[in-house]
Amino acid sequence: MKMQKSLAMGFIAVSIMALVGCGGGAEKAKITQENVDTLGKNAAKILPGCEYNSDNVLGARMDDDLTAAYALVGQEVKKLKAYHNGRSVKLGHTIDESEAGTCGGTYHKVGTHVNGIEDVTYTYDHYCSGDVTKKTVITGVVTVHSDSTPTPSGPELNSMDINTGDEGLVTEATAGGTTETQTVVVKNLKYVVGKDGQPSILSADRIKTTSGEGEGYEVSNVSVEFTGDETGGSMTVKNATYTDPDVGAVTVKTTSMAYGNGATGSGTITLTGSDGKVDFKTDDMSTMKFTAYLDDKPAGSIDCSKANAN
């Protein structure tokens, strides 16, 4: 379940960050075999439990930790749901809460909740989760605006907006004696819950993740549709522009792809550059394996099957 949810969010990330709007003004990339390999390797850096393979590149594997961008989204949604669960309706109150990290640091939550509308600011001060062997430390500020409908059992979420400051959130993930640093900047990330049979929509003006080595992965003009819920359903990337530090900008679209436990069916992620395109395809989502096709010829593959075992 954990990795299925991670991969559901991961496919968003890979679609809009590494496979996945202005793209920062970058010129569109020409799609070549070399660029397919680079995009595939960079995708493997972002998706948990995945690796990229081609004749030129074998086993380009990433750590199993989630990248900061979608870990942030999942974390804030989880906190909001936990905060609301079982609470009775309150017409208005202020929020001023602090929490110590499991391995040091704090986060401070300040804001207001008025008749289902909540505006809060999270300030992370070296907030540490984990333990001495595996931990993540977060520093920075996030603002969250949520619109909910009051019900007897607590607010029912309608939409949520998330932003960081220009300096973003800095995360330091330590595992196996190695520490990796990422800085993520989020501008106008919005999640709208689907009602009456309509899909839920995730959109963003800009998401940029910068590694400790200074490599910046940026996505802009994002629009993703979901059906179902966090345990399973389908998602479609309607539009996104991804700017890769090694390749340049590509546009990203996908077919409707199932996610969650027991997900099956086909799926295609299409990257289009200034000249040419590459399709990452699977005939069976349950295998978590995608083959890259350049000009309709196999050019490499992304294998995320190891994630299912975690």
C-alpha positions as CSV (number, residue, x, y, z in Angstrom):
1,M,0.0,0.0,0.0
2,K,2.7,2.5,1.0
3,M,4.7,2.1,-2.2
4,Q,1.5,2.0,-4.4
5,K,0.5,5.4,-3.0
6,S,4.1,6.6,-3.4
7,L,4.1,5.4,-7.0
8,A,0.8,7.0,-7.7
9,M,2.3,10.3,-6.6
10,G,5.5,9.3,-8.3
11,F,3.8,9.0,-11.6
12,I,2.6,12.5,-11.2
13,A,6.2,13.5,-10.4
14,V,7.6,11.6,-13.3
15,S,5.0,12.9,-15.7
16,I,5.4,16.5,-14.6
17,M,9.0,16.6,-13.2
18,A,11.3,14.2,-14.9
19,L,9.6,12.6,-17.9
20,V,7.8,15.1,-16.2
21,G,4.2,27.5,-18.6
22,C,7.0,28.7,-19.8
23,G,9.5,26.2,-18.5
24,G,11.5,29.2,-17.3
25,G,11.9,30.4,-20.9
26,A,14.0,27.3,-21.9
27,E,14.1,26.3,-25.6
28,K,12.3,23.1,-26.5
29,A,14.6,20.1,-26.5
30,K,15.3,18.0,-29.6
31,I,14.4,14.4,-28.8
32,T,17.3,12.0,-29.6
33,Q,18.4,8.7,-28.2
34,E,20.9,10.4,-26.0
35,N,18.2,12.7,-24.6
36,V,15.9,9.8,-24.1
37,D,18.6,8.1,-21.9
38,T,19.1,11.4,-20.0
39,L,15.4,11.9,-19.4
40,G,15.1,8.2,-18.3
41,K,18.0,8.5,-15.9
42,N,16.6,11.7,-14.4
43,A,13.2,10.0,-14.1
44,A,14.8,7.2,-12.1
45,K,16.2,9.8,-9.7
46,I,12.7,10.9,-8.9
47,L,10.6,7.8,-8.8
48,P,10.9,5.6,-5.7
49,G,12.3,2.1,-6.4
50,C,12.8,2.6,-10.2
51,E,15.7,2.2,-12.6
52,Y,16.3,3.1,-16.2
53,N,17.9,0.8,-18.7
54,S,19.0,1.1,-22.3
55,D,21.8,-0.3,-24.5
56,N,23.9,2.7,-23.3
57,V,22.7,3.0,-19.7
58,L,22.2,0.0,-17.4
59,G,20.6,0.1,-14.0
60,A,20.5,3.9,-13.3
61,R,18.9,3.6,-9.9
62,M,17.7,6.2,-7.4
63,D,17.3,6.1,-3.6
64,D,13.9,4.8,-2.4
65,D,13.1,8.0,-0.6
66,L,10.3,10.2,-2.1
67,T,11.4,13.4,-3.8
68,A,10.7,16.5,-1.8
69,A,8.0,17.9,-4.1
70,Y,5.4,15.2,-3.9
71,A,6.4,14.2,-0.4
72,L,5.5,17.8,0.6
73,V,2.1,17.6,-1.0
74,G,1.3,14.2,0.6
75,Q,2.5,15.4,4.0
76,E,0.4,18.5,4.0
77,V,-2.8,16.7,2.8
78,K,-2.2,14.1,5.4
79,K,-1.8,16.7,8.2
80,L,-5.0,18.5,7.1
81,K,-7.0,15.3,7.1
82,A,-5.7,14.3,10.5
83,Y,-6.5,17.7,11.9
84,H,-10.1,17.6,10.7
85,N,-10.9,13.9,11.5
86,G,-13.5,13.7,14.2
87,R,-13.7,17.4,14.9
88,S,-17.0,19.1,15.3
89,V,-17.8,22.2,13.4
90,K,-16.4,25.4,14.8
91,L,-17.5,28.7,13.4
92,G,-14.2,30.3,13.9
93,H,-11.0,29.9,15.8
94,T,-7.3,30.7,15.7
95,I,-4.6,28.1,15.2
96,D,-1.3,28.2,17.1
97,E,0.3,24.8,17.4
98,S,3.8,23.5,17.6
99,E,5.2,20.0,17.3
100,A,8.7,18.7,18.0
101,G,10.3,16.4,15.5
102,T,11.1,12.8,16.4
103,C,14.8,13.5,16.1
104,G,15.0,17.2,16.7
105,G,13.7,20.6,15.5
106,T,10.1,21.8,15.4
107,Y,7.3,23.0,13.1
108,H,5.0,25.8,14.1
109,K,1.5,26.1,12.6
110,V,-0.2,29.5,12.8
111,G,-3.5,30.7,11.2
112,T,-7.2,30.8,11.3
113,H,-10.2,28.5,10.6
114,V,-13.5,30.2,9.9
115,N,-16.6,28.2,8.8
116,G,-14.6,25.7,6.7
117,I,-12.0,28.2,5.4
118,E,-8.5,27.7,6.7
119,D,-5.4,29.8,6.2
120,V,-2.3,28.6,7.9
121,T,1.5,29.0,7.7
122,Y,3.8,26.2,8.6
123,T,7.3,27.2,9.7
124,Y,9.8,24.3,9.7
125,D,12.8,24.9,11.9
126,H,15.1,21.9,11.2
127,Y,12.1,19.7,11.7
128,C,13.4,16.1,11.9
129,S,11.4,12.9,11.3
130,G,13.0,9.5,11.6
131,D,15.9,8.5,13.7
132,V,19.6,8.6,13.8
133,T,20.0,5.9,11.0
134,K,17.4,7.3,8.6
135,K,15.9,10.8,8.9
136,T,14.7,13.8,7.0
137,V,15.2,17.4,8.2
138,I,13.1,20.2,6.8
139,T,13.7,24.0,7.0
140,G,11.5,26.7,5.4
141,V,8.0,28.1,5.2
142,V,4.8,26.8,3.6
143,T,1.4,28.5,3.3
144,V,-1.7,26.4,2.9
145,H,-5.2,27.7,2.1
146,S,-8.0,25.2,2.3
147,D,-11.7,25.5,1.5
148,S,-14.0,23.0,3.1
149,T,-17.7,22.5,3.6
150,P,-18.7,22.1,7.3
151,T,-20.5,18.9,8.2
152,P,-21.5,17.3,11.5
153,S,-18.4,15.1,11.5
154,G,-16.0,17.8,10.4
155,P,-15.1,19.9,7.3
156,E,-15.2,18.1,3.9
157,L,-12.3,19.3,1.8
158,N,-13.2,21.1,-1.5
159,S,-9.8,22.6,-2.5
160,M,-6.4,23.3,-1.2
161,D,-3.7,25.8,-2.3
162,I,0.0,25.3,-1.3
163,N,2.9,27.8,-1.8
164,T,6.4,28.2,-0.5
165,G,8.4,31.3,-0.3
166,D,11.0,32.0,-3.0
167,E,13.6,30.3,-0.9
168,G,11.5,27.2,-0.8
169,L,11.8,24.3,1.6
170,V,15.2,22.7,2.2
171,T,15.2,19.0,2.9
172,E,18.1,16.9,4.0
173,A,17.5,13.2,3.8
174,T,20.0,10.9,5.5
175,A,20.2,7.2,5.0
176,G,23.0,4.7,5.1
177,G,25.4,7.3,6.2
178,T,24.8,9.5,3.2
179,T,22.9,12.8,3.2
180,E,21.2,14.3,0.1
181,T,19.9,17.9,0.1
182,Q,17.0,19.2,-2.0
183,T,15.3,22.6,-2.2
184,V,11.8,22.7,-3.5
185,V,9.9,25.8,-4.5
186,V,6.2,25.6,-5.1
187,K,4.1,28.3,-6.7
188,N,0.3,28.1,-6.7
189,L,-0.1,24.3,-6.3
190,K,-3.8,23.7,-6.2
191,Y,-5.8,20.5,-5.6
192,V,-9.6,20.6,-6.3
193,V,-11.6,17.7,-5.1
194,G,-14.0,16.2,-7.7
195,K,-17.7,16.4,-6.8
196,D,-20.7,14.7,-8.4
197,G,-18.7,12.4,-10.6
198,Q,-16.3,15.1,-11.8
199,P,-12.5,14.3,-11.6
200,S,-10.3,15.9,-9.0
201,I,-7.7,18.3,-10.5
202,L,-4.1,19.0,-9.5
203,S,-2.6,22.1,-11.0
204,A,0.5,24.2,-10.5
205,D,2.1,27.3,-11.9
206,R,5.6,26.1,-11.0
207,I,7.4,23.4,-9.1
208,K,11.2,23.4,-9.0
209,T,13.4,21.0,-7.2
210,T,17.2,21.8,-6.9
211,S,19.6,19.1,-5.8
212,G,22.5,19.7,-3.5
213,E,24.7,19.6,-6.6
214,G,22.8,22.6,-8.0
215,E,20.8,20.7,-10.7
216,G,17.3,22.2,-11.1
217,Y,14.3,20.2,-12.3
218,E,11.4,22.5,-13.1
219,V,7.8,21.9,-14.2
220,S,5.2,24.6,-15.1
221,N,1.6,24.9,-16.3
222,V,0.6,21.6,-14.8
223,S,-2.9,20.1,-15.1
224,V,-3.5,16.6,-13.8
225,E,-7.0,14.9,-13.5
226,F,-7.8,12.1,-11.0
227,T,-10.7,9.7,-10.5
228,G,-10.9,7.6,-7.4
229,D,-9.1,8.4,-4.2
230,E,-5.6,8.0,-2.6
231,T,-6.0,4.2,-2.4
232,G,-6.6,3.7,-6.1
233,G,-8.1,5.1,-9.3
234,S,-6.8,6.7,-12.5
235,M,-4.9,9.8,-13.4
236,T,-4.3,11.7,-16.6
237,V,-1.7,14.4,-17.2
238,K,-3.5,16.9,-19.4
239,N,-0.7,19.3,-19.7
240,A,2.8,20.1,-18.3
241,T,6.1,21.6,-19.4
242,Y,9.1,20.0,-17.9
243,T,12.5,21.7,-18.1
244,D,15.4,19.2,-17.6
245,P,18.8,20.6,-16.5
246,D,20.6,18.3,-19.0
247,V,18.2,18.3,-21.9
248,G,15.9,21.4,-22.0
249,A,12.2,21.7,-22.1
250,V,9.6,19.1,-23.2
251,T,5.8,19.0,-23.0
252,V,4.2,16.1,-21.2
253,K,0.9,14.4,-21.6
254,T,-0.4,10.9,-20.6
255,T,-3.3,8.6,-21.3
256,S,-5.5,7.7,-18.4
257,M,-3.4,5.5,-16.2
258,A,-4.6,3.3,-13.3
259,Y,-2.9,3.5,-9.9
260,G,-3.2,1.8,-6.5
261,N,-3.6,-1.8,-5.4
262,G,-4.6,-4.1,-8.3
263,A,-4.1,-1.4,-10.9
264,T,-4.1,-2.9,-14.4
265,G,-4.5,-1.7,-18.0
266,S,-2.2,0.2,-20.4
267,G,-0.7,3.6,-20.1
268,T,1.4,6.0,-22.1
269,I,3.5,9.0,-21.1
270,T,4.4,11.2,-24.1
271,L,7.2,13.7,-24.2
272,T,7.3,16.1,-27.1
273,G,10.3,18.4,-27.9
274,S,11.1,20.8,-30.7
275,D,11.9,17.9,-33.0
276,G,10.5,14.4,-32.3
277,K,8.8,12.7,-29.3
278,V,9.2,9.7,-27.1
279,D,6.5,7.5,-25.7
280,F,6.9,5.6,-22.4
281,K,4.4,2.7,-22.7
282,T,3.1,-0.2,-20.7
283,D,0.6,-2.8,-21.5
284,D,0.0,-3.7,-17.9
285,M,0.2,-1.1,-15.1
286,S,0.6,-3.9,-12.5
287,T,4.1,-4.7,-13.8
288,M,5.3,-1.2,-13.2
289,K,7.5,-1.4,-16.3
290,F,7.5,1.2,-19.1
291,T,9.3,0.8,-22.5
292,A,10.6,4.0,-24.2
293,Y,9.8,4.2,-27.9
294,L,11.7,6.8,-30.1
295,D,10.2,7.0,-33.6
296,D,8.2,3.9,-32.7
297,K,11.4,1.9,-32.0
298,P,12.3,0.6,-28.5
299,A,14.9,2.9,-27.0
300,G,15.0,2.0,-23.3
301,S,12.9,1.1,-20.3
302,I,11.9,2.2,-16.8
303,D,11.4,-0.6,-14.3
304,C,9.6,0.2,-11.1
305,S,8.7,-3.4,-10.2
306,K,11.0,-3.4,-7.2
307,A,8.9,-0.7,-5.6
308,N,6.0,-3.2,-5.4
309,A,8.0,-5.4,-3.1
310,N,8.5,-2.7,-0.5
